[in-house]
């Protein structure tokens, strides 16, 4: 192929990528999104797979036994999601982070969630984490997942049914279960911008667990 044609093709490919990147960046404006995705992490699975000794000691190696914890409150578009938005707010104060450790027991995670997701909400760190905690507290845990002393097996459908039974106001298409290495990883629940339960768009289904086999739900640790 002539070098001229190769150069032209390379130029248009680069221009296309640049345009796509600029279009995405132009969307990532604080406060401009469609709904929230509240992500609850099943802490025992995280500690078993990713928690390394010397890292996340509070979550994985303290005397407190964690079940569901707040992974994050993520602003979503109906298609895609914003991240790392410009904001005039300063990072969360040490006092605020200390208060959040009860619900999200990792300083590194708290700061990461603010940088990647909180900055895109248009809220201050205090308002953002207050909304995350308020939303977290509205979720009723099924009795079968409270104080779990030994691992159990449940299918994705079972987990969803039990969560919906405990929280009848959540729409059937307002909840997503994720997994990793055949273990329950997260339960994600869609909320509107007022914090009420809402339906999820297809973008929230990214990473959903498609396994037909029962998942291991590890005991609290």
C-alpha positions, 0 to 999 in steps of 0.5 A: 500500500502506498505510503501516502494512503497509509499516512492518510489512514493513520491520520483519520484513525488518530482523529477518530480516537481523539474526537471520541476521547474529547467527546467523553471528556466533555461529558465528564462534568460534575453534577451532570449524570442520570442516576446513582449506582450504590455498590455494596462489597461483600467484604469476606470475598474481597479479603480472601481474593485481594486483601493482602497482609499489611494492606487494608488491615482494618477491613481484613485483619481486625477483630471486627467482622464485616459483611457488606461494606460501601464500595462506592456511590457511582454517578452513571449516565444511561450509557456509560459513566463519568469519572475524575471530574474537575471540582473546586472542592478539596479532598475529604478531611481526615475527620470525615475519612475517620467517620467513613471507616465504619462503613467503608473500612479502607482509607485508600478506597475512600480517597479513591472513590472521592477522586474517581466518582465523588468529584462527578456528583457536584456534591462536596465530600461531606454531602457525597459521603453522607448520601452514600451512608444514608443510602447504605442504611436504607438497604435491609440485609436478608436474615440469611446474610446477617452474622454469617458464621460459615460459608453458604452456597446461593445462586445469583437468582437466590441472592436477588430474590432474598435482597428484593424480599428484604427490600420490596421497593427495589425494582426487579431490574434495579439490582445487579449481582457481581461475582469473582472466582465463583464467589459473591463479590458485590450487590449493586443497587440503582438509585435516582438522584434523590436517593430513591430506588430506581431501574438500572440502565444497561450500563449498570449491568457491566460486570454482572455475574452470569454464572448459573452455578451457586456462588460461595458466600464466605462467612464474615471475617 
